[in-house]
Structures are given as C-alpha cells and as structure tokens.
Amino acid sequence: MLSKINLPSKISIVSILWLILISFSHYQLNFDHGSKKTVYMGYMPVITNLATPLLDYASKDNKDIRFKALKFASFAEMAESLRNKKIDAAFIIAPLSIVLRQQNEDIKIVYIGNRHESTLVTRKDLKVRSLSDLAGSKIAVPMRFSGHNITLRKLLKKRGLEKQINVVEMNPPDMASALSAGALDAYFVGEPFAVQTLKSGESEKLFYAEDISKYFICNLVIVRNDFIKTDPETVKMLVQGAVRSGIWAENHLDETIKIAASYWNQSEDLVRYALTTPKNRTLFDRYIPMQSEMQTMANDMVSLGLLKNNDITGLIDDSFAKAVKTDNVGDDLKTIFE
C-alpha cells in the first residue's frame, strides 16, 4: 500500500513516525511513568550536607527510588519549600528547625550533618590576630537562626565585644565576593565558602567552629512527620544512605571530591582543599540527633533574644539514625543503601 502513496506523502508519514519514535524514547528516558518514587531533598552546597550529592548520585540508576538533590540559595527559601511540601527533606541550618517547630510545623530531626566544617575568616589586610582586633568591623553569618550566629554572639558577649562588632546576615554563596570587594571584614560559615578566600590568599583563618564550640552543629535533616507516618521505609533509606555515605566518603576521597564538585559547581581543587585542610577535620560519625544538644541550642537562642521560649517538644526522632548499621560499606557507592 505504501508503494501507491506519492513521494511527498511518504516523506510526511516517515517524518510523523520518526517524531513519534523520538517522543516515545524521550518519555522512556526522562519520566518515571509512575513506578519510580522520587524524594526531593533541599540542600545548600556545604560539607555538612555532603550526603546530599552522594545520595543523588548513588540513586541515579535505582529502579525503584531516586533521591533528588535540589540546591537552594538560602535556608529561608528551603524552609518555605518544606513547609509548602515542595520538597520532602531539608538539609537545613540547625536552629531554624527549632523555629519551624515552634511555628507549629510538624517536623522531625532525623539526622545530624557532618561536623567540624565551619570557619571564621578575616580579611588578610586587616592582620587580625584576635576577636578584639575586629572591633568596629562587620562580620557576616548565614542567618540569625544559625549556629554561627549563636556561637559568635555568645563569644562576643563573653568577651564584652557584643556592641563593638556588627554581625550581619548574608547568604553563604555571597560571602566570599563581599569580602573580596571590601564590603565585609570577616565571615563565619560552613565550608567550602570560607576556603574560597583562604585559598586565594584574600583572607586568614581566625578560628574553626570546633575551637570554640565542641561538636558544633551546622546543618541537620528535617522531614515532615506525615512523611514518617506514611512512608517510614523511605525515611529509613534516606537516613541510612546519608549516614553510610559519610563512611564511604572517608574511604573514597577522590571520587567524593569529583561528585561534590560537579553538584556544587565548584572546582575540584577547591573541594579537595576544603575536605583535606586540615586532614581528618570533618567528623562523619556524630550523626544521631540528641535531645540534650538541641535543648542547649534552644536555651542559647532564648538567652540571645532569638526565641521567646526553649520548648522543643516533639522535634527529635532519633530512631532512624540509631538503627543504621555502619559496617560493610563497599567500594561501590550504591552499597550505602544496602
């Protein structure tokens, strides 16, 4: 029958069939067809959230579930996305979880991110040797509801400098360029944002977070309680993968650097510097959320006027983190889910 059709008609039919084939192939390759579950994870590109790109990368070829990393420019925007159910999990700055809970958001902390990865840097030309040298200066922190703001303000209060130094809020991705332009004298943030100016020689380290606050908590993971109730197995898989990704990262540094750099849109040299300077700085094994730590944080927030009360009732669910087995993590990143 096709032989009886004139040439222009044949061309049209072939073109339509080709379009149908291409469209079908695109559908097969790019859509889940209702069978593959996708868990959306909000995160900022910092070492405390290193699990996020690793979870995404490890689950790319998983037939049943994909943990999809969504990068945010601010923690406030991430919090709103979780509140409005646009994401399923938030790798978020720790004190903000307390604020959300006190705003009647039914959320749970299920995992604490990697620790000892925040640094306070100062402009090199200022030749700062102590915090008192920054009197009259401007220091940036990620937001008022951040461990950086709490820790810094406690230290300023202790040393009688709270009225002499201007602490301002700034999104972490903007800090390095602000210091380079002279708009900031110092900033306190999670890596790799601090090492951007350290590596370029524009800043100097004044102190690491752990120097003034042992086991400093930068970020943690919160999920809505209805997610736990309706799909506990997926939450279990999320937390298990996050914990075990840290163990994998310690033993596969080169691969970790390549993956993180591609997700963070940073150079591999910068990510390597952040993860290895100094060596073995980052802690991957203190991931279980503890009532005592979060209660201390809430108490500090009240004392600094950031909260009216220290109630954190119902905020923590440590069962998923406590249940994780940390042995038998293999060379293949996919073993973090096993």
C-alpha positions as CSV (number, residue, x, y, z in Angstrom):
1,M,0.0,0.0,0.0
2,L,2.9,2.3,0.8
3,S,4.1,2.0,-2.8
4,K,0.9,3.6,-4.0
5,I,1.5,6.8,-2.0
6,N,3.2,9.6,-3.7
7,L,6.7,10.8,-2.5
8,P,5.6,13.9,-0.6
9,S,3.1,11.9,1.4
10,K,5.7,9.2,2.1
11,I,8.0,11.8,3.5
12,S,5.3,13.2,5.7
13,I,4.4,9.7,7.0
14,V,8.0,8.8,7.7
15,S,8.5,12.2,9.5
16,I,5.5,11.6,11.7
17,L,6.6,8.1,12.6
18,W,10.1,9.4,13.4
19,L,8.6,12.1,15.6
20,I,6.5,9.5,17.4
21,L,9.6,7.3,18.0
22,I,11.7,10.2,19.3
23,S,8.9,11.4,21.6
24,F,8.4,7.9,23.0
25,S,12.2,7.5,23.6
26,H,12.3,10.8,25.4
27,Y,9.4,9.8,27.6
28,Q,11.1,6.5,28.4
29,L,14.4,8.1,29.3
30,N,13.2,11.1,31.3
31,F,10.0,10.2,33.1
32,D,9.3,7.7,35.9
33,H,5.9,6.5,34.4
34,G,4.5,6.4,38.0
35,S,6.7,3.4,39.0
36,K,9.8,5.2,40.3
37,K,9.5,7.2,43.5
38,T,11.4,10.5,43.8
39,V,12.3,12.0,47.1
40,Y,13.2,15.7,46.8
41,M,16.0,16.9,49.1
42,G,16.7,20.6,49.7
43,Y,20.3,21.5,50.5
44,M,23.0,24.1,50.4
45,P,26.4,23.2,48.9
46,V,28.4,22.8,52.1
47,I,30.4,19.9,53.6
48,T,27.9,19.3,56.4
49,N,25.5,18.4,53.6
50,L,27.9,16.2,51.7
51,A,25.4,13.3,51.9
52,T,23.0,15.1,49.5
53,P,25.0,14.9,46.3
54,L,26.2,11.4,47.2
55,L,22.6,10.2,47.8
56,D,21.5,11.7,44.5
57,Y,24.5,10.2,42.6
58,A,24.1,6.7,44.2
59,S,20.4,6.5,43.4
60,K,20.5,7.7,39.8
61,D,20.2,4.2,38.4
62,N,18.0,2.8,41.1
63,K,14.9,1.3,39.5
64,D,12.6,2.0,42.5
65,I,13.6,5.3,44.1
66,R,15.6,8.4,43.4
67,F,16.8,10.8,46.0
68,K,16.9,14.1,44.0
69,A,19.1,16.9,45.3
70,L,17.7,20.4,44.9
71,K,20.2,23.2,45.6
72,F,18.9,26.4,47.3
73,A,20.4,29.8,47.6
74,S,19.1,30.4,51.1
75,F,17.9,28.4,54.1
76,A,14.8,30.6,54.4
77,E,13.7,29.6,50.8
78,M,14.4,25.9,51.7
79,A,12.3,26.2,54.8
80,E,9.3,27.6,52.9
81,S,9.7,24.8,50.3
82,L,9.4,22.2,53.0
83,R,6.5,24.0,54.6
84,N,4.7,24.0,51.3
85,K,5.5,20.4,50.6
86,K,7.6,21.2,47.5
87,I,10.5,19.1,49.0
88,D,10.4,16.0,51.2
89,A,13.5,16.5,53.3
90,A,15.6,19.6,54.1
91,F,19.3,19.6,54.9
92,I,18.9,22.8,56.8
93,I,20.7,25.0,59.3
94,A,20.1,23.6,62.7
95,P,18.5,26.4,64.8
96,L,15.9,27.1,62.0
97,S,14.5,23.6,62.8
98,I,13.6,24.8,66.3
99,V,11.9,28.0,64.9
100,L,9.8,25.9,62.5
101,R,8.7,23.5,65.2
102,Q,7.7,26.5,67.4
103,Q,5.7,27.8,64.5
104,N,3.7,24.6,64.8
105,E,5.3,22.8,61.8
106,D,5.0,19.1,62.5
107,I,8.6,18.2,61.6
108,K,11.3,15.8,63.0
109,I,15.0,16.0,63.1
110,V,16.2,12.6,61.8
111,Y,19.9,13.1,61.1
112,I,22.8,15.5,62.0
113,G,25.1,16.5,59.2
114,N,28.9,16.2,59.2
115,R,30.5,18.3,61.9
116,H,33.6,20.5,62.2
117,E,33.4,22.2,58.8
118,S,32.8,25.8,59.6
119,T,35.4,28.5,59.7
120,L,35.7,32.2,60.7
121,V,37.9,34.1,58.2
122,T,39.1,37.7,58.2
123,R,40.4,40.0,55.5
124,K,44.1,39.4,55.2
125,D,45.0,43.1,55.0
126,L,43.4,43.7,58.5
127,K,46.0,41.5,60.1
128,V,43.5,40.2,62.7
129,R,45.0,38.1,65.5
130,S,42.2,38.1,68.0
131,L,38.4,38.7,68.0
132,S,39.0,42.1,69.7
133,D,41.0,43.2,66.7
134,L,37.7,43.2,64.8
135,A,36.1,45.9,67.0
136,G,34.3,48.3,64.6
137,S,34.2,45.7,61.9
138,K,31.4,43.8,60.0
139,I,31.1,40.0,60.3
140,A,28.6,38.0,58.2
141,V,26.8,34.9,59.3
142,P,24.4,32.8,57.2
143,M,21.3,33.9,59.1
144,R,20.2,34.9,62.6
145,F,18.9,31.4,63.1
146,S,22.2,29.7,62.6
147,G,24.8,28.0,64.8
148,H,27.3,30.5,63.5
149,N,25.3,33.5,64.8
150,I,24.6,31.8,68.1
151,T,28.2,30.8,68.7
152,L,29.7,34.1,67.6
153,R,27.2,36.2,69.7
154,K,27.9,34.0,72.8
155,L,31.6,34.6,72.3
156,L,31.2,38.3,71.7
157,K,29.1,38.6,74.9
158,K,31.7,36.6,76.9
159,R,34.5,38.9,75.8
160,G,32.5,42.1,76.1
161,L,32.5,42.9,72.4
162,E,28.8,42.5,71.6
163,K,28.3,46.2,71.0
164,Q,31.6,46.7,69.2
165,I,31.1,44.3,66.2
166,N,28.4,44.5,63.6
167,V,27.1,41.0,62.9
168,V,25.0,40.9,59.6
169,E,23.1,38.1,57.8
170,M,24.3,37.1,54.3
171,N,23.6,34.1,52.1
172,P,26.8,31.9,52.1
173,P,27.3,32.0,48.3
174,D,27.7,35.8,48.5
175,M,30.2,36.0,51.4
176,A,33.5,35.4,49.5
177,S,32.8,38.0,46.9
178,A,31.6,40.5,49.5
179,L,34.9,40.1,51.5
180,S,36.9,40.4,48.3
181,A,35.1,43.7,47.5
182,G,35.7,45.1,50.9
183,A,32.0,45.0,51.9
184,L,32.9,42.6,54.7
185,D,35.7,42.4,57.2
186,A,35.1,38.8,58.2
187,Y,32.6,35.9,57.8
188,F,31.7,32.7,59.7
189,V,30.3,30.0,57.5
190,G,30.4,26.3,56.5
191,E,33.0,25.1,54.0
192,P,33.8,25.4,51.2
193,F,32.7,29.0,51.3
194,A,35.4,30.1,53.7
195,V,38.3,28.4,51.9
196,Q,37.3,30.3,48.7
197,T,39.1,33.3,50.1
198,L,41.6,31.3,52.2
199,K,42.9,29.5,49.1
200,S,43.0,32.8,47.1
201,G,45.1,34.5,49.8
202,E,42.5,37.2,50.5
203,S,41.6,36.0,54.0
204,E,43.1,34.3,57.1
205,K,41.6,31.9,59.5
206,L,40.8,33.3,62.9
207,F,39.3,30.1,64.3
208,Y,37.5,26.9,63.4
209,A,34.0,26.4,64.8
210,E,35.2,23.4,66.9
211,D,37.8,25.6,68.6
212,I,35.1,27.5,70.4
213,S,32.1,25.0,70.3
214,K,32.9,21.3,70.6
215,Y,30.9,19.2,68.2
216,F,29.4,22.3,66.6
217,I,26.2,21.6,64.6
218,C,25.9,23.4,61.4
219,N,23.2,21.5,59.4
220,L,20.8,18.7,60.1
221,V,18.0,16.9,58.2
222,I,14.3,17.5,58.9
223,V,11.3,15.8,57.4
224,R,7.6,16.3,57.9
225,N,6.0,13.9,60.4
226,D,3.4,12.8,57.8
227,F,6.3,11.6,55.6
228,I,7.4,9.4,58.5
229,K,3.9,8.1,59.2
230,T,3.0,7.3,55.5
231,D,6.4,6.1,54.3
232,P,8.8,5.1,57.1
233,E,10.8,2.8,54.9
234,T,11.8,5.6,52.6
235,V,12.8,7.8,55.5
236,K,14.8,4.8,56.8
237,M,16.5,4.5,53.4
238,L,17.2,8.3,53.4
239,V,18.9,8.3,56.8
240,Q,20.7,5.1,56.2
241,G,22.1,6.4,52.9
242,A,23.1,9.7,54.5
243,V,25.0,8.1,57.4
244,R,26.7,5.4,55.3
245,S,27.7,8.0,52.6
246,G,30.0,9.6,55.2
247,I,31.8,6.3,55.8
248,W,32.1,5.8,52.0
249,A,33.4,9.4,51.5
250,E,36.2,8.9,54.1
251,N,37.4,5.9,52.2
252,H,36.9,7.2,48.6
253,L,38.1,10.8,48.8
254,D,38.9,11.3,45.2
255,E,35.6,10.1,43.9
256,T,33.8,12.1,46.6
257,I,35.5,15.3,45.5
258,K,34.6,14.7,41.9
259,I,30.9,14.1,42.7
260,A,30.6,17.1,45.1
261,A,32.4,19.5,42.8
262,S,30.0,18.6,40.0
263,Y,26.9,19.2,42.1
264,W,28.2,22.3,43.9
265,N,29.6,23.9,40.7
266,Q,32.9,24.3,42.4
267,S,36.4,23.3,41.2
268,E,37.8,20.0,42.4
269,D,40.8,21.8,43.7
270,L,38.7,23.9,46.0
271,V,36.6,21.0,47.2
272,R,39.8,19.0,47.9
273,Y,41.2,21.9,49.9
274,A,38.1,22.2,51.9
275,L,37.9,18.4,52.7
276,T,41.6,18.0,53.5
277,T,42.8,21.2,55.1
278,P,43.5,20.3,57.8
279,K,43.4,16.5,57.3
280,N,40.7,14.5,59.0
281,R,39.0,17.6,60.4
282,T,35.4,16.7,59.3
283,L,33.5,14.3,61.6
284,F,31.2,11.8,59.9
285,D,30.3,9.7,62.9
286,R,28.3,12.0,65.2
287,Y,25.0,11.9,63.2
288,I,22.5,10.8,65.8
289,P,20.2,13.8,66.9
290,M,20.4,14.3,70.7
291,Q,17.8,15.9,72.8
292,S,20.5,17.5,75.1
293,E,22.3,19.2,72.2
294,M,19.2,20.7,70.7
295,Q,17.9,21.7,74.1
296,T,21.2,23.6,74.7
297,M,20.8,25.3,71.4
298,A,17.2,26.3,72.2
299,N,18.3,27.7,75.6
300,D,21.1,29.7,73.9
301,M,18.6,31.1,71.4
302,V,16.3,32.3,74.3
303,S,19.3,33.9,76.1
304,L,20.2,35.8,73.0
305,G,16.7,37.0,72.3
306,L,16.2,34.8,69.2
307,L,13.3,32.9,70.8
308,K,10.7,33.6,73.5
309,N,10.8,30.0,74.9
310,N,13.0,27.0,74.7
311,D,10.3,24.4,74.0
312,I,11.4,21.7,71.5
313,T,8.8,19.1,72.4
314,G,8.4,16.5,69.7
315,L,11.2,17.9,67.5
316,I,13.5,14.9,67.5
317,D,13.2,11.4,66.1
318,D,16.5,9.5,66.7
319,S,15.1,6.1,65.8
320,F,16.2,6.1,62.2
321,A,19.8,7.2,62.9
322,K,20.2,4.8,65.8
323,A,19.1,1.9,63.6
324,V,21.7,2.4,60.9
325,K,24.4,-0.3,60.5
326,T,27.7,1.3,59.6
327,D,29.6,-1.9,58.6
328,N,30.0,-3.4,55.2
329,V,30.1,-0.2,53.2
330,G,31.7,-1.4,49.9
331,D,33.7,0.4,47.2
332,D,30.5,0.9,45.1
333,L,28.7,4.0,46.3
334,K,25.4,2.1,45.8
335,T,26.2,0.0,48.9
336,I,25.2,2.9,51.1
337,F,21.6,1.7,50.6
338,E,22.3,-2.0,51.5
